[in-house]
Amino acid sequence: MLCSPDQHLQIGAILFPDMDQFDFTGPFEVLSRLPNSTFHVLGKDRSPVRDMKGLILTPEKTLAEAPQLDVLVVPGGPGQVQMMEDETVLSFIRQQSTGTKIVFSVCTGALIVAATRLLRGVKATTHWASFQFLEPLGIIPVDERVVVDGKFVSAAGVSSGIDGALRVASLLRGDSVAQEIQLYMQYAPEPPFNSGSPQSAPLHVLALAQKTGSELTKARAANIERLVADWQNGG
Amino acid sequence: MLCSPDQHLQIGAILFPDMDQFDFTGPFEVLSRLPNSTFHVLGKDRSPVRDMKGLILTPEKTLAEAPQLDVLVVPGGPGQVQMMEDETVLSFIRQQSTGTKIVFSVCTGALIVAATRLLRGVKATTHWASFQFLEPLGIIPVDERVVVDGKFVSAAGVSSGIDGALRVASLLRGDSVAQEIQLYMQYAPEPPFNSGSPQSAPLHVLALAQKTGSELTKARAANIERLVADWQNGG
């Protein structure tokens, strides 16, 4: 997948309301630093959107204005539920994927890509709280932080987009380029707690997080059940 | 420093042109999730700014409109050079610091805070490529990822803002709250390379990164030399 340094890379990410900004800003930090590349910040239209915690993010091109991308980044967050039913977004992903080198989902962005049916039989991961939705969507679930299966790269929850983007950087431009970006970002993480996965978090913390997310998880489940039923009815 | 859960926390971050967006979006991701808190996205005015790689970020309040903050986040990036000479920004930091619980600098945001002279004799850190500037600015340099000295919390380069923000979260709201945020973010990092610090990066990668940053480092050095000379002349 390594590209000639002379080949200009077109990279793009889709912004949408109620996304998690960090699913996007992590990959932006890494991939906007690839030599000889352009990063397109895309939206259904150019109106600013608010992320799930209110941060204003502003697309600079509509989906229709995007060139054929080499890397398409699909972030997640609660707004993913609406995106899974948005034909404009799904057609855009389908269209782009025919010519793209990498479709890179972060967090529950994997569920949006899954709604296009492009991930049937593909190995992928997503945020831990949504991991159980991969199988019903026809994906082969792999409980790793970053999964690469052909042109599909998926990262687990939120901050794993950094690790995923560094993998994408190395796939396209080689290890030294990715390592220089990592050094610039001083990405030698030292989390102050060992609480970053359901396996490592203290039990009471896991219970708190599951309670906080329970309504959203229910909404996601209902949405995915409907979608899968629709597929089974030949939809 | 632990606050009563009933106490509403006012958190704010300063945006400026040519900042590094990740110095801000990392801490935003963590601190916008503190229970019973408001996160204010601040700018000199409300005009959108572009980060060093072109990402549009939009302040929602001017510095003058900000309430007394409990946590003031000061990000870095190349635009820090201008901010160190911006009296509006420096007075804002000085004023806020008299009533704030925490002044939290990320990356070269430490140099902006240093320009207020609030950090004389204080232990702090910054991005590895600017570490040598701490001492001339009267700071006690500590080569750690996150340094806490009284109300001043500093994180090293870019991505260390995540670790710093989790520390701030635990200082203000306790470990369980910070751990739940860490779990939500699935922050169990697995960098694909061991290249996140000058000590660990391959030598040729370090040389590349130093070359890439050399013009900016020179500009920073000239700026700081001028400032320190000014101080010595009683400025």
Interface residues (C-beta under 8 A of the other chain):
Chain A: D20 Q21 F22 T25 G26 F28 E29 S32 R33 F39 V41 P48 K53 G54 L55 I56 L57 T58 E60 C107 H127 W128 R145 V146 A156 G157 V158 S159 S160 I162 D163 L166 R167 S170 D175 S176 A178 Q179 E180 Q182 L183 Y184 M185 Q186 Y187 A188 P189 E190 P191 P192 F193 S195 G196 S197 P198 S200 A201 P202 H204 V205 L206 L208 A209 T212 G213
Chain B: D20 Q21 F22 T25 G26 F28 E29 S32 R33 F39 V41 P48 K53 G54 L55 I56 L57 T58 E60 C107 H127 W128 R145 V146 A156 G157 V158 S159 S160 I162 D163 L166 R167 S170 D175 S176 A178 Q179 E180 Q182 L183 Y184 M185 Q186 Y187 A188 P189 E190 P191 P192 F193 S195 G196 S197 P198 S200 A201 P202 H204 V205 L206 L208 A209 T212 G213
